[in-house]
C-alpha cells in the first residue's frame, strides 16, 4: 500500500472513525484503525463491535489531493496513529506499508515514523445491508432530536434496552424517546417518508451510536437510515455508521405522560435553569442532592436546606402561576438538563401532586404539525420539614 494525501482532511476523517474505537477492546485488533487503499480511494474503518464507522476518501475529489500508487490494507494502533498524524509538520502525508503489511511508514516533510501493524485482512468484516430501503432523515432536526433526548437514557446495564434512544418512524413524523425510569425525554420531528420503506416497528439505538452520529453529521449533509432486524446503518456523504440495535421490549412510555394537572407555572427556562445552577452549589454539598420547589400564593421559590454546609433560598420570576399550592423535591441536575433542551424559551411546568412526575413543555405550541418536545421528571420523596 502506498499513497499521499492532504493532511487536514485525512486527520479529520481519521478522528471521526476513531470515535468508534475503544483503547481497551476484548478483540485486540479492534484497538486499531484499518486503512485500506483501493483504486477508487481510501477507506478508514474503526469499530468496537457495537458500533463501526467507515469513512471513504474519493480519489476523484480534488480537495483530498490524493494519489494512490499501490493498493493494500493495514491496521495500526488508533490512538498512537492519530497523535502522530495530527502533529506532522507538512501539509502532505505519505503512507507506505511493507510487503506483508506489518509496518506502516508515515512521512511528512522531514518527519518519518515506522508504525507496527497487522494485515488488514485480519480485521472483522463490516455487515452487509440492502441499500434499496434507505430512509431520508432531516439531518439538522434529527440531530436536535438526539441532543434533546439522549441525556435521559440510562447508564445502568441491568436494563440494556433503556441505555439507548427508542425511535418510532412514521410517514409524517419520527418519535424519539429516552428514559432511565427517573426521567423521560420525548422529541417528535416532522418528516416526509415513503411508507413503503417503513417495514419495522420501533427500535432502540445505543447511546454511543446516536451521540457519535450527532457529532459527525454536518447540518447541511444528506443523511439516510437503513434498518434491519438487528442493526441500523446511517449513511452520510462519505461516512457510514453501522450499529447493532438494543434487544428487549421498550416500555410503552405514552401511558406515563400525564393528561391533567392541579398546579401549573409558566416561566422562562433560562431563568429557572440559572436559579437551579445557583441552588445546586449548595445541594451538591449534601448527601441527597435535592432542591425543593415551593408554590404558594401564586409565588414560586427554590429552597435547599438540611445541609450541614448551609442553606439556599431564591424567589423565581414567573409569567403565570395557576392551581393549588405545592411543595415538590427533585434532582436539580436532572431538571437543568431538561430545561437546557428548550434553548431559553418559555416553558409550561405541570404538576399533579408532590409524588407524581412533573411535565415540562414549550409554552407556545409549534405551528408545524408533529413538532414537539417534552420532558418528564420524577420527584424525590423526602422526609425533611421545610
N, C-alpha and C positions, 0 to 999 in steps of 0.2 A: 504494500500500500504506500502511495506517495501522492501528496497533494499540497498546494499552497492556497491560503485563504486570507481574507481581510480579518484582522484581529478582533475588532469590536463586535462585529456581527457574530463571529464564532463564539466569543466569550459569553455573549448574552444567551445564545441558544444552548450552550453547554450548561449555563446556570439554570435555565428553565428545566432542562431534562434532569438535572441533578436534584431537583426538588422531590423526585420520587425515590431517591436513593437514601438508605439508612447507613450510617457509619458502622453499625454492628448488625449484620444480617446473618440469619441462620444458614443461608446458602452463600458461601464466601464470594463467589463471582458477582453477586448482586451488590457488593460494595463498590463495584466498578461501573464506569460509563463505557458503553460499547460505541466504537467509532467505525463506521463502515463506508468505504469509498466504492461507488459504483460508477458506471459510465454516465449516469444521469445526474449524479450529485452525491452529497454526503448525508448519511443518516446518523443521528446521535440518539442513543437509547439509554434510559435509566429505569430501574424497576425495584420494588421491594416485595413483589409477589401479590400485593393487594392492589397497587396502582403502578402502571407503567406509562412513561411519557416518551414519545418518539418525535424527533424534530427532523425535518428534511431541508437541506440547503441545495437549491436547484442550481445545476451547472450553468443554466442559461441566464440566471439573474445577475446582471452586471454589478449590483450592489455588493455582491459577495466577493467579486474579483477572484473567482475560484478556478483553479487549474488542476485537473486530475491527470496525473501521469501514470499511476498504477492503481488498480483496484485491490481490495482486500479488507480485512476486518480484524480489529484488536480490541481487547478490553483492558482498561487501566484504572487504577485506584482513583475514584472520582474526586475525593477531597484534595489530594495532592495535585492531581491534574488541573483542577480549577484554580488552585492557588498559583500554580506555575504560569498558566496561560494569561491569567489576569495581570501578572507583573512583568510580562515580557516587554522588552524595550522598543520593538519595532512594530509598525502597523501591519506588517505582513508576517504570517507564520507558515513555516513549512513543517509538515508531518511526514515521517517516513518510518515504516516498520521493517524489521529484518525478515529473512525468508520464512521463518516459522512463526512469525507474529508473536514473538516472546519479548521483544524490546521495541519501544516506540521512541524515535529520536525527534525531539522538538527543537526547531531552530528559528531564532528571531534575531536578526542583526548579529551582534557578537555573542549572544547567549545560546548555549546548546545544552539540552537536557536529554539524558537517556533514561527512560522510564520503563521498568519491567512490567510486562503484561501477560495476557493469555490470548490464545487464538479465539477470535470472535465466534467460531463455530460451536464453542462450548457454552455460549450464552443461551439461556432459555428462549424459545421461540415465542413471539407475541401471538395472541389469539387471532384467528381469522374471523371476519364478520361480513355480513351482507350489506353492501353499500346502497342497495336499492331502497331501503326503508329509512332514509335519513329524514330526521325531523328538524326543520329550521327553527332556531331559537333567536329571540331578540336579545342580542348579546348584552347590551347595557342593562336592560331590565332584568335579565336572568342573573347577572352578577349582583344586582341590587337585591334580588330575591335571596340569594345566598348570604350576602353580607348582613341582611336584616333578620335572619333567622338562625343561622348555624351556631351562634353562640349559645343557644338554648339546648343544643344536643348534649347528651350525656357523655361523661368521660369514664363511666363505670362499665367494664367489660362483662359484668354478670348478666346484663341485658343488652347484648350487642346490637339488637335491632333499634335501640334508642340512641346509638352513637353516630347517627348519620342524619341526612336530610331526606325526608319522605316526599316524593314527588307524585302528583296525580296530573296526568296530561289529558286535556280535553281539546276539542277543535277550537274553542273560543278562549280558553284560559288554562293556565298552569297553577296548581296549588302546591306551595312548598310549606312543609311543617317540620319543626324540630322541637323536641321536648325531652327533659330529663326527669319528668314527673313532678318537679317542683315549680317549673315554669314552662311556658309554651309560646312559641313564635309562629305566626302564620302569615305568609305573604301570598297574595293572589295577583298574577300579572296577566294582562290581555295578550292573546296571540291569535294567529290565523294559521291553522294547521289542517292539512287534508286528513279527513277522518280515516282514509284507507291505510295510512301508515301507523295508526294507533291500534296495535293488536295486543295490548297488555293492560293490566290494571296498575295500581300504584306500585312503586318500588322505592327502595331506600338506598341512597348512595353514601358511602363512608365520608365522614367529616373531612379527612385529609384530601380526598379527591376533589370535592367541591371548593375547598379552600384554595387548593393549588390552581384549579381552573379559574377562579376569580382573580388570582394574582397574575396568571399568564395571559389570559384573553384580553385583547385590546377592545375598547368600547366600539370602535368602528370596524372590527373584524366580523366576517361571517362566521357563524357558529352553528354546527349541526350536531344532532344526537342520534345514536343508534342504540336501541335497547333489545337485548335478548333475554333468555330465561335466567342467566346467571351473571351477566355483565352489561355494562353500559360503556359506550365509546363516545367521546366528544371530539369533533373534528374542527380544526381551525385552518387558517391559511397554510401554514407549514408545520403544524404541530398536531399530534393526535394523543389524547389521553385515554388509556384503557383502564377500566376499573371493575373489580368484582362488585356484585351487589350484596348487601347485607341480608342474611337469612332471618326468618322469623316474621310473625304477623304483627305489623304495626298497629297500635291501638286506634280505635275509632275516636279521634280527637274532637269530632264535631259535637259529641254529647257533652264535652267538657266546657264548651263555650256558654257562659250564662246568657239567658234571654230576658232577664229582668234585673232591676237593681232597686235598692232602698235609699242609696246615697250616691250623689254624682257631683264631681267637680270638673271644671274646665279651667285650664291654665296653660301657660307656655311650657313646653317640655324642657327647654334650656334652663328656665328659672328654677324648676324643681330639681333638675339634674345638678345644677351648681350648688343648691342648698344641700342636697344629699352628699355631694362631694365634701362639703364642709362638715356635715354631721358624721360622715364615715371616718373622719380623722379621729373622732372620739370613740365611735362604735368599734373600730378595729382594735382599740385598747382593751376591750372586754373579751370575755370568753365566747360570747354568743353572736357578736356582730349583728345587733338588732337595732333598728330605728323604729320609733313609734310615730305614726301619723294620727293626729287628733283633729277630728272635725267637730266643732262645737259652735253653735250660734252663727252659722254661716262663715266661720273663720277656719283656716287650716294652719296647723302648727306641726313642726317636727321636733321630737324630743329624743335625746339619748341620756339615759340615767342608769343607776345600778352598776356603775363602773367605778372601780377604786381610783382611777386616774382623774375622775371628774364627771361633768355632765355638759350637755349642749342643748340649746333651745333656739328655734328660729320660726318666726311667723312667715308664712308663704303668701305671696301676692297671687291672687286668683282672679279669674274673669267671671266665674259663676259658681255658686255652691247651692245645691238643692238636696232635699231629703232629710233623713234622720241624722242625728249626731252619731259619731262613730269613733272608736279607738281601734286601730289595727297595726300590728307589728309585722315587719318584713326585713329581708336581707337587702341592705342598701346597694350592694354591688350588683345584684340581680336587677333591681329597679333601675339603676343607672344605665346598664346595658340596654334594657328595654326602651328607656327614654331616648337614648342616643340614636336608636334606629329611626326616630321620627325627624331627625335633622332640623330641630329647632322650631317645628310648627306647633300650634296649639293642639293639645290633646284633651280627650274626654276620659276620665277615670271613673269607672262604675264599680260600686261595691254592693254586695248582697248583705254581708254581715262581717264580723271580725274573724270568722273562721272559714269563709268561702273565698275562692280565688277572686282577685280584682282584675277587671278587664280594661285594657288601655287601647284606645283607637284614636285616629285623627278626628279632630273636632269638625273639620269641614270634609264631608264625603267627596270622593272623586267624581267628577262629571263623566269620566270614562268608565264604561261597564267593566266589571271583573278587575278592578284595580283597588286593592285593599290591603292594609296592614293592621294586624292586631297582635297584642302581647297579653299574655295571661300570667299572673304571678300569684303563687300560693302564699298566704300569710304564715307567720311563725306564731305558734301558740306560746305565750309566755305567762309566768306566774308573778311578774313584777307588778307592784302597785305604783301607778304614776300619779 
